[in-house]
């Protein structure tokens, strides 16, 4: 029956002037509308596409594939494209498997619509049990209805239970020739190794920001929407390598722009919508940190907070910028989304800042990020964290502090609560030596810091005026040292003297001493003094060996340095700091060691 004017007249109703409009098609979000329909549209996964293309051309298709990667990089889309590629029959119905499915034949169109009977998609998150897997095992025995291959796509396969995986193993290892399995997961570490070993694995990479920007620009052109390059760059950064996340943000940004009436996607709208920090504002904030301008720094934080930037996002932006500056310093500039002005500024910072300063900045900002993340009042925590960066800029390196104490050129400067914050910091861009306090008049070093070895070991060689024998053990060491450094090292490191009365030496050994070495020492002393010497091991209270006594003296001196208020304050400010030995002493010790080794 047709809707004619007569029908309306028979019912006593006037006919409408215009027919009813057809039902409007529901809106499809950009992530679904622009889902890749061919491998050519799949961005950022060239290695996988090449591998699959070569496998299809050479007829070397695996029976099971595993797609893994972060969200939104194309795992499920790739699974459907593989299903198309394997079942495509071409427009003429005579085609075979191809890496470029036609998209027009019945299998291609049905797979794209999700209605193809021989491509079964299962969500493992809602079908986790062994009964669900048993259905698959029973069904694989039957050939496909109309397709070349029966394909099972199991999404989030890591959600299957242990029993379900075990039930699938035998079928997965030796499936019928007409069956292919395609698994997708974001947590491949939860998939049993027995399953991984039966699959051809593809790790889908995060999509780079430049590829994401190209994809967003293409979508905007097709949607008839204008978008700033800065806005697309911000969306690409926020997407973190996920095409679906980025397209969802772009969808939201287009709706936001339309509501504002501007007709385009602007960078400022993106920052406001996502609560992101302006990268230009972050660079200005970073510059204020380097200039140690506390008042301007606090004003900049207030400005960012007032426009809706979260303190945690601000700290994250500063960390990212510090990382970029460090990469520039080592020649690894890898952010194509930066403007020329930003690249020039970061390059200047990389030339001005040394690696120790950048490392200190990173550690302080990272500590601040953790505090802001855990704080109940993030706004105040952000202020305190960044002000701490300024204050730390004026503090010398812990190694320099130790040298200052040892050289007696340090001067304690008390900091009271009344000291204005802005008077403490100095610009971070200055070298470490310039950031140190002005040299003060020499301060007497306490007696406790002065190393005073026992006189028995440091007095010059003394000989009895009557018989010419050395009067202490140090004299013996001096004689042997002119003859053999090896024997001298035995006296220094291995002998703990119990009693000394020339020409008799009673000792206890710190380490076993060969009798042949004792004979060599006695013979050398006899040859130089004209008197036969007796060197034997005995009992009694022994003094530490020369090397042990030196070690004890060094530890006492080091502990005395650590106990000084200045050094204690430095270690409280830098908990991971270490007290280094004097470089000159280290070099001298290494030289002596090498000399003895060569002479031995």
C-alpha positions as CSV (number, residue, x, y, z in Angstrom):
1,X,0.0,0.0,0.0
2,X,1.4,3.4,-0.9
3,X,1.1,6.7,1.0
4,X,-1.1,8.6,-1.4
5,X,-3.3,11.8,-0.7
6,X,-6.3,9.5,-1.0
7,X,-5.3,7.6,2.1
8,X,-4.9,10.8,4.2
9,X,-8.3,12.0,2.8
10,X,-10.0,8.8,3.7
11,X,-8.8,9.3,7.3
12,X,-9.9,12.9,7.4
13,X,-6.2,14.1,7.8
14,X,-4.5,16.6,5.6
15,X,-1.5,15.3,3.7
16,X,1.9,16.7,4.8
17,X,3.5,19.1,2.4
18,X,7.0,17.4,2.6
19,X,7.7,13.7,3.1
20,X,9.3,12.6,6.4
21,X,13.1,12.8,6.3
22,X,15.1,9.6,6.3
23,X,16.5,8.5,9.7
24,X,19.8,10.2,10.3
25,X,22.9,8.0,10.6
26,X,24.4,7.9,14.1
27,X,27.6,9.8,14.6
28,X,30.8,7.6,14.5
29,X,33.7,8.8,16.6
30,X,36.9,9.5,14.7
31,X,38.7,6.5,16.3
32,X,36.2,4.2,14.6
33,X,35.5,6.2,11.5
34,X,39.2,6.4,10.5
35,X,40.2,2.9,11.7
36,X,42.7,1.5,9.1
37,X,41.0,-0.4,6.3
38,X,44.2,-1.5,4.7
39,X,47.8,-2.1,5.6
40,X,48.8,1.1,3.8
41,X,46.7,3.1,6.3
42,X,48.3,1.4,9.3
43,X,50.8,3.9,10.6
44,X,54.1,3.3,12.4
45,X,54.2,-0.5,12.0
46,X,56.3,-0.9,8.8
47,X,58.4,-3.8,10.0
48,X,55.3,-5.9,10.8
49,X,53.6,-5.1,7.5
50,X,56.7,-6.0,5.5
51,X,57.0,-9.3,7.4
52,X,53.4,-10.2,6.8
53,X,53.6,-9.2,3.1
54,X,56.6,-11.4,2.5
55,X,55.0,-14.3,4.4
56,X,51.9,-14.1,2.2
57,X,53.9,-13.8,-1.1
58,X,56.0,-16.8,-0.2
59,X,53.2,-18.9,1.3
60,X,54.9,-19.1,4.7
61,X,51.9,-18.2,6.9
62,X,52.1,-19.1,10.5
63,X,49.1,-20.8,12.1
64,X,49.0,-18.4,15.1
65,X,49.9,-14.7,15.5
66,X,50.3,-12.7,18.7
67,X,50.0,-8.9,18.6
68,X,51.3,-7.0,21.6
69,X,51.7,-3.3,22.4
70,X,50.3,-0.4,24.3
71,X,46.7,0.7,23.9
72,X,45.6,2.2,20.6
73,X,48.5,1.2,18.3
74,X,46.5,-1.0,16.1
75,X,46.4,-4.6,17.5
76,X,42.8,-5.4,16.8
77,X,42.8,-3.4,13.6
78,X,45.9,-5.5,12.5
79,X,44.1,-8.7,13.4
80,X,41.1,-7.7,11.2
81,X,43.5,-6.7,8.3
82,X,45.2,-10.1,8.5
83,X,41.7,-11.7,8.3
84,X,40.9,-9.7,5.2
85,X,44.3,-10.4,3.6
86,X,43.9,-14.2,4.1
87,X,40.3,-14.4,2.9
88,X,40.2,-11.7,0.2
89,X,39.0,-13.2,-3.2
90,X,39.3,-10.0,-5.2
91,X,36.6,-8.1,-7.1
92,X,36.4,-10.9,-9.7
93,X,36.2,-13.6,-7.1
94,X,39.4,-15.4,-8.3
95,X,42.0,-13.7,-6.0
96,X,44.1,-15.3,-3.4
97,X,45.7,-14.2,-0.1
98,X,47.3,-10.7,-0.6
99,X,48.8,-8.0,1.5
100,X,46.6,-5.5,-0.3
101,X,43.0,-6.7,0.2
102,X,40.5,-5.2,-2.2
103,X,38.0,-4.1,0.4
104,X,35.2,-4.6,-2.1
105,X,34.6,-8.4,-2.2
106,X,32.1,-10.0,0.1
107,X,34.6,-11.3,2.7
108,X,36.4,-7.9,2.9
109,X,33.1,-6.0,3.4
110,X,31.7,-8.5,5.9
111,X,34.9,-8.6,7.9
112,X,35.0,-4.8,8.0
113,X,31.4,-4.8,9.3
114,X,32.1,-7.5,11.8
115,X,29.4,-9.9,10.4
116,X,31.6,-12.5,8.6
117,X,30.7,-15.9,9.8
118,X,34.1,-17.4,9.5
119,X,35.9,-14.7,11.4
120,X,35.1,-15.1,15.1
121,X,36.1,-12.4,17.5
122,X,36.1,-13.2,21.2
123,X,36.8,-10.9,24.1
124,X,38.9,-12.9,26.6
125,X,38.1,-10.4,29.4
126,X,34.5,-11.7,29.4
127,X,35.2,-15.2,28.3
128,X,37.9,-16.3,30.6
129,X,37.0,-19.9,31.5
130,X,37.9,-23.3,30.1
131,X,34.3,-23.8,28.9
132,X,34.7,-20.9,26.4
133,X,37.9,-22.4,25.1
134,X,36.3,-25.8,24.8
135,X,33.7,-24.3,22.4
136,X,36.6,-23.1,20.2
137,X,38.2,-26.5,20.3
138,X,35.0,-28.2,19.3
139,X,34.4,-25.7,16.5
140,X,37.8,-25.9,14.8
141,X,37.2,-29.4,13.6
142,X,34.6,-28.1,11.1
143,X,35.8,-26.4,8.0
144,X,34.9,-22.8,7.2
145,X,31.5,-22.0,5.7
146,X,32.4,-19.8,2.8
147,X,35.9,-18.5,3.4
148,X,39.4,-19.7,2.7
149,X,40.3,-19.7,6.4
150,X,38.4,-19.8,9.7
151,X,40.0,-17.2,11.8
152,X,39.7,-16.8,15.6
153,X,40.6,-13.3,17.0
154,X,41.0,-13.4,20.8
155,X,41.4,-9.9,22.2
156,X,43.1,-9.3,25.6
157,X,44.2,-12.9,25.6
158,X,46.2,-12.5,28.8
159,X,42.8,-12.5,30.7
160,X,42.3,-16.2,30.0
161,X,42.6,-18.5,33.0
162,X,45.4,-20.9,33.5
163,X,43.2,-23.8,32.8
164,X,41.9,-22.2,29.6
165,X,45.4,-21.7,28.3
166,X,46.3,-25.3,29.1
167,X,43.2,-26.5,27.3
168,X,44.1,-24.4,24.2
169,X,47.7,-25.6,24.0
170,X,47.3,-28.8,21.9
171,X,44.9,-27.2,19.4
172,X,47.1,-24.1,19.2
173,X,50.2,-26.3,18.4
174,X,48.6,-28.4,15.7
175,X,45.4,-26.7,14.4
176,X,43.6,-27.8,11.2
177,X,45.0,-26.3,8.0
178,X,41.9,-24.1,7.6
179,X,42.2,-22.4,11.0
180,X,44.3,-19.4,12.0
181,X,44.5,-17.9,15.5
182,X,45.2,-14.2,16.1
183,X,45.8,-13.0,19.7
184,X,46.0,-9.4,20.9
185,X,47.2,-8.3,24.3
186,X,48.5,-5.3,26.1
187,X,50.2,-7.4,28.8
188,X,52.3,-10.0,27.1
189,X,54.2,-10.8,30.3
190,X,51.0,-12.5,31.6
191,X,50.7,-14.9,28.6
192,X,52.3,-18.3,29.4
193,X,55.6,-19.0,27.7
194,X,54.0,-22.2,26.3
195,X,51.5,-20.1,24.4
196,X,54.2,-17.6,23.2
197,X,56.3,-20.3,21.8
198,X,53.5,-21.5,19.6
199,X,52.8,-18.0,18.1
200,X,54.5,-15.7,15.7
201,X,54.9,-12.6,17.8
202,X,54.7,-9.0,16.6
203,X,55.5,-6.1,19.0
204,X,53.6,-3.1,17.8
205,X,55.6,0.1,18.5
206,X,54.3,3.4,19.9
207,X,53.6,5.7,17.1
208,X,55.9,8.7,16.9
209,X,54.6,12.2,17.4
210,X,55.4,13.3,13.8
211,X,53.3,10.4,12.3
212,X,50.5,11.2,14.7
213,X,50.5,14.8,13.7
214,X,50.3,13.8,10.0
215,X,47.4,11.5,10.8
216,X,45.5,14.2,12.7
217,X,46.1,16.7,9.9
218,X,44.6,14.3,7.4
219,X,41.6,13.7,9.6
220,X,41.1,17.5,10.0
221,X,41.2,18.0,6.2
222,X,38.6,15.3,5.6
223,X,36.4,16.7,8.4
224,X,36.8,20.2,7.1
225,X,38.2,21.5,10.4
226,X,41.1,24.0,10.7
227,X,43.7,23.1,13.3
228,X,46.9,24.9,14.4
229,X,50.2,22.9,14.2
230,X,50.8,23.7,17.9
231,X,47.5,22.2,18.8
232,X,48.1,19.0,16.8
233,X,51.6,18.8,18.4
234,X,50.0,19.1,21.9
235,X,47.5,16.3,21.1
236,X,50.3,14.1,19.8
237,X,52.3,14.6,23.0
238,X,49.2,13.9,25.1
239,X,48.5,10.7,23.1
240,X,51.8,9.1,24.2
241,X,52.1,7.0,21.1
242,X,48.5,5.9,20.9
243,X,46.6,6.7,17.7
244,X,43.2,5.9,19.3
245,X,44.0,8.2,22.3
246,X,45.0,11.0,20.0
247,X,42.0,10.7,17.8
248,X,39.7,10.7,20.8
249,X,41.4,13.9,22.1
250,X,41.1,15.4,18.6
251,X,37.4,14.5,18.5
252,X,36.9,16.2,21.8
253,X,38.9,19.2,20.7
254,X,36.8,19.7,17.6
255,X,33.7,19.6,19.7
256,X,35.2,22.1,22.1
257,X,36.2,24.4,19.2
258,X,32.7,24.3,17.7
259,X,31.1,25.2,21.1
260,X,33.5,28.2,21.4
261,X,32.4,29.3,17.9
262,X,36.0,29.8,16.7
263,X,35.6,27.2,14.0
264,X,39.1,25.8,14.6
265,X,41.3,23.8,17.0
266,X,43.7,26.1,18.8
267,X,46.6,25.3,21.1
268,X,45.2,27.4,23.9
269,X,41.9,25.5,23.8
270,X,43.8,22.1,24.0
271,X,45.8,23.3,27.0
272,X,42.6,24.5,28.7
273,X,40.7,21.3,27.8
274,X,43.4,18.9,29.0
275,X,44.9,21.0,31.8
276,X,48.3,20.8,30.1
277,X,51.2,23.2,30.8
278,X,52.2,25.5,28.0
279,X,55.6,24.4,26.7
280,X,56.6,28.0,26.2
281,X,55.5,28.8,29.8
282,X,57.5,25.8,31.0
283,X,60.6,27.1,29.2
284,X,60.1,30.5,30.8
285,X,59.8,28.8,34.2
286,X,62.9,26.8,33.6
287,X,64.8,30.0,32.7
288,X,63.6,31.6,35.9
289,X,65.0,28.6,37.8
290,X,68.4,29.1,36.1
291,X,68.3,32.9,36.8
292,X,67.4,32.2,40.5
293,X,64.6,34.9,40.4
294,X,62.4,33.7,43.2
295,X,59.7,36.4,43.0
296,X,59.3,36.0,39.2
297,X,59.3,32.2,39.7
298,X,56.4,32.3,42.2
299,X,54.5,34.7,39.9
300,X,54.9,32.3,37.0
301,X,53.6,29.4,39.1
302,X,50.6,31.5,40.1
303,X,49.9,32.4,36.5
304,X,50.0,28.7,35.4
305,X,47.8,27.6,38.3
306,X,45.2,30.3,37.6
307,X,44.8,29.1,33.9
308,X,44.1,25.6,35.1
309,X,47.5,23.9,34.9
310,X,47.9,21.2,37.5
311,X,51.1,21.4,39.7
312,X,52.0,17.8,38.8
313,X,51.7,18.7,35.1
314,X,54.0,21.6,35.7
315,X,56.6,19.5,37.4
316,X,56.3,16.9,34.7
317,X,56.9,19.6,32.1
318,X,60.1,20.8,33.9
319,X,61.4,17.3,34.1
320,X,60.8,16.7,30.4
321,X,62.6,20.0,29.5
322,X,65.6,19.1,31.7
323,X,65.7,15.7,29.9
324,X,65.6,17.5,26.5
325,X,68.4,19.8,27.5
326,X,70.5,16.9,28.5
327,X,69.8,15.1,25.3
328,X,70.8,18.2,23.4
329,X,74.1,18.3,25.3
330,X,75.0,14.7,24.2
331,X,73.8,15.3,20.6
332,X,70.5,13.5,20.8
333,X,67.9,16.1,19.8
334,X,64.9,14.0,18.9
335,X,61.8,16.1,19.3
336,X,60.5,17.1,15.9
337,X,57.5,19.0,17.4
338,X,59.7,21.8,18.9
339,X,59.7,25.1,17.1
340,X,63.0,26.7,15.9
341,X,62.9,29.2,18.7
342,X,62.5,26.5,21.3
343,X,65.3,24.4,19.7
344,X,67.6,27.5,19.8
345,X,66.8,28.1,23.5
346,X,67.4,24.5,24.5
347,X,70.6,24.5,22.6
348,X,71.9,27.5,24.5
349,X,71.0,25.9,27.8
350,X,72.8,22.7,26.8
351,X,76.0,24.8,26.1
352,X,75.8,26.8,29.4
353,X,74.9,24.0,31.8
354,X,77.4,21.3,32.8
355,X,76.5,17.7,33.3
356,X,76.8,17.9,37.1
357,X,74.4,20.8,37.2
358,X,71.9,19.1,34.9
359,X,72.1,16.0,37.0
360,X,71.5,18.0,40.2
361,X,68.5,19.7,38.5
362,X,67.1,16.4,37.5
363,X,67.4,14.9,40.9
364,X,65.8,17.9,42.6
365,X,62.9,18.1,40.1
366,X,62.3,14.4,40.4
367,X,62.2,14.6,44.2
368,X,59.8,17.5,43.8
369,X,57.6,15.6,41.4
370,X,57.3,12.8,43.9
371,X,56.4,15.2,46.7
372,X,53.8,17.0,44.6
373,X,52.3,13.6,43.6
374,X,51.9,12.5,47.2
375,X,51.1,15.8,48.8
376,X,47.6,16.7,50.1
377,X,48.2,20.3,49.0
378,X,50.0,20.0,45.6
379,X,50.0,23.7,45.0
380,X,52.1,24.5,48.1
381,X,54.3,21.5,47.5
382,X,55.1,22.7,44.0
383,X,56.1,26.1,45.4
384,X,58.4,24.5,48.0
385,X,59.9,22.1,45.6
386,X,60.9,24.8,43.1
387,X,62.2,27.1,45.8
388,X,64.4,24.3,47.0
389,X,65.9,24.1,43.6
390,X,66.8,27.8,43.8
391,X,68.4,27.3,47.3
392,X,70.3,24.3,46.2
393,X,71.8,26.3,43.3
394,X,74.0,28.2,45.9
395,X,75.3,25.0,47.6
396,X,78.8,23.8,46.6
397,X,79.4,20.3,45.5
398,X,80.0,17.8,48.4
399,X,83.4,17.0,47.0
400,X,84.3,20.7,47.1
401,X,83.0,20.9,50.7
402,X,85.4,18.2,51.8
403,X,88.3,20.0,50.0
404,X,87.3,23.3,51.6
405,X,87.4,21.6,55.1
406,X,90.7,19.9,54.4
407,X,92.3,23.1,53.1
408,X,91.0,25.2,55.9
409,X,89.3,27.7,53.5
410,X,85.7,27.1,54.4
411,X,83.6,29.5,56.5
412,X,80.3,28.5,58.0
413,X,77.5,30.9,57.1
414,X,74.5,30.6,59.4
415,X,71.2,30.8,57.6
416,X,68.4,32.1,59.9
417,X,64.7,32.1,59.4
418,X,64.9,35.9,58.8
419,X,67.0,35.4,55.7
420,X,64.9,36.5,52.7
421,X,64.5,33.7,50.2
422,X,65.5,35.8,47.3
423,X,68.9,36.6,48.8
424,X,70.1,33.0,49.1
425,X,70.2,31.6,45.5
426,X,72.6,32.4,42.8
427,X,72.2,31.7,39.0
428,X,72.6,28.0,38.3
429,X,74.3,28.8,35.0
430,X,77.4,29.9,36.8
431,X,80.2,27.3,37.2
432,X,80.3,25.4,40.4
433,X,83.4,27.3,41.6
434,X,81.6,30.7,41.0
435,X,78.7,29.5,43.1
436,X,80.9,28.9,46.1
437,X,81.0,31.5,48.9
438,X,83.8,34.1,48.7
439,X,87.1,32.8,50.1
440,X,87.4,33.7,53.8
441,X,90.6,34.2,55.8
442,X,92.2,30.9,56.6
443,X,90.5,29.2,59.5
444,X,92.8,27.2,61.8
445,X,92.1,23.5,61.4
446,X,91.3,21.7,64.7
447,X,93.9,19.5,66.0
448,X,91.5,16.6,65.7
449,X,91.7,16.9,61.9
450,X,95.5,16.8,61.7
451,X,96.8,13.4,61.1
452,X,99.6,12.8,63.6
453,X,101.2,9.3,63.2
454,X,103.1,7.9,66.1
455,X,106.7,9.1,66.4
456,X,107.9,5.6,66.3
457,X,106.9,5.2,62.6
458,X,107.7,8.7,61.2
459,X,110.9,9.8,62.8
460,X,113.9,9.7,60.4
461,X,116.3,6.9,60.6
462,X,118.4,6.9,63.8
463,X,121.5,4.9,64.5
464,X,123.2,4.2,67.8
465,X,126.3,6.3,67.8
466,X,128.3,3.3,69.2
467,X,127.2,0.3,67.2
468,X,125.4,2.0,64.2
469,X,122.2,0.0,64.7
470,X,118.7,1.6,64.1
471,X,117.0,2.4,67.3
472,X,113.4,1.9,66.0
473,X,111.5,-0.2,63.5
474,X,111.2,2.7,61.1
475,X,115.0,2.7,60.8
476,X,114.8,-1.0,59.7
477,X,112.2,-0.1,57.1
478,X,114.4,2.7,55.8
479,X,117.3,0.3,55.3
480,X,115.3,-2.4,53.7
481,X,113.4,0.1,51.5
482,X,116.7,1.1,49.8
483,X,117.4,-2.5,48.9
484,X,114.0,-4.1,48.0
485,X,110.6,-2.5,47.8
486,X,109.1,-6.0,48.0
487,X,110.7,-6.8,51.4
488,X,109.9,-3.3,52.5
489,X,106.2,-3.9,51.8
490,X,106.4,-7.1,54.0
491,X,107.7,-5.0,56.9
492,X,105.0,-2.4,56.4
493,X,102.0,-4.5,55.8
494,X,102.6,-7.9,57.4
495,X,104.6,-7.3,60.6
496,X,103.0,-6.3,63.9
497,X,105.8,-5.5,66.3
498,X,105.7,-7.1,69.8
499,X,109.1,-5.8,70.9
500,X,112.1,-4.2,69.2
501,X,115.6,-4.2,70.6
502,X,118.2,-4.1,67.9
503,X,119.3,-6.5,66.6
504,X,116.3,-8.5,67.9
505,X,112.8,-8.2,66.4
506,X,109.8,-10.1,67.8
507,X,106.7,-9.8,65.8
508,X,103.2,-11.2,65.0
509,X,102.2,-11.7,61.4
510,X,99.2,-9.9,59.9
511,X,99.6,-12.4,57.0
512,X,101.8,-15.4,56.7
513,X,105.4,-14.5,55.9
514,X,107.7,-16.9,54.0
515,X,110.8,-18.0,55.9
516,X,112.9,-17.2,52.8
517,X,111.8,-13.6,53.0
518,X,112.7,-13.4,56.7
519,X,116.2,-14.7,55.8
520,X,116.5,-12.1,53.0
521,X,115.6,-9.3,55.5
522,X,118.0,-10.6,58.1
523,X,120.8,-10.9,55.6
524,X,120.2,-7.4,54.2
525,X,120.3,-5.9,57.7
526,X,123.5,-7.8,58.6
527,X,125.2,-6.6,55.4
528,X,124.2,-3.0,56.1
529,X,124.8,-2.9,59.9
530,X,127.6,-5.5,60.3
531,X,125.5,-7.3,63.0
532,X,123.6,-10.5,62.8
533,X,119.8,-9.9,63.3
534,X,117.2,-12.2,64.9
535,X,113.7,-11.9,63.5
536,X,111.2,-14.3,65.0
537,X,107.5,-14.7,65.7
538,X,106.4,-14.5,69.3
539,X,103.6,-13.9,71.8
540,X,102.5,-10.7,73.5
541,X,100.8,-7.4,72.9
542,X,101.5,-6.4,69.3
543,X,101.1,-3.0,67.8
544,X,99.3,-2.6,64.5
545,X,101.3,-2.9,61.4
546,X,102.5,0.3,59.7
547,X,99.7,0.0,57.0
548,X,97.1,-0.8,59.6
549,X,98.1,2.2,61.8
550,X,97.9,4.4,58.7
551,X,94.5,3.1,57.9
552,X,93.3,3.7,61.5
553,X,94.7,7.3,61.3
554,X,93.0,7.9,58.0
555,X,89.6,6.6,59.3
556,X,90.0,8.8,62.4
557,X,90.7,11.8,60.3
558,X,87.8,11.1,57.9
559,X,85.4,10.6,60.9
560,X,86.6,14.0,62.3
561,X,85.8,15.6,59.0
562,X,82.4,14.0,58.9
563,X,81.7,15.2,62.4
564,X,82.2,18.9,61.5
565,X,79.0,20.9,61.3
566,X,79.6,22.1,57.7
567,X,80.0,18.6,56.4
568,X,77.0,17.3,58.4
569,X,74.9,20.0,56.8
570,X,76.1,19.0,53.3
571,X,75.2,15.4,53.8
572,X,71.8,16.3,55.1
573,X,71.2,18.3,51.9
574,X,72.7,15.6,49.7
575,X,72.0,12.2,51.3
576,X,73.6,10.2,48.5
577,X,76.9,12.2,48.6
578,X,80.2,10.6,49.3
579,X,83.4,12.0,50.9
580,X,86.2,11.6,48.3
581,X,89.9,11.2,49.1
582,X,92.4,13.8,48.0
583,X,93.1,13.2,44.4
584,X,96.8,13.9,44.8
585,X,97.1,11.3,47.6
586,X,95.2,8.8,45.4
587,X,97.6,9.4,42.4
588,X,100.7,9.1,44.6
589,X,99.4,5.8,46.2
590,X,98.7,4.4,42.8
591,X,102.1,5.4,41.5
592,X,103.8,3.7,44.5
593,X,101.8,0.6,44.0
594,X,102.8,0.4,40.3
595,X,106.4,1.1,41.1
596,X,106.6,-1.7,43.5
597,X,104.8,-4.1,41.1
598,X,107.3,-3.3,38.3
599,X,110.3,-3.7,40.5
600,X,109.0,-7.0,41.9
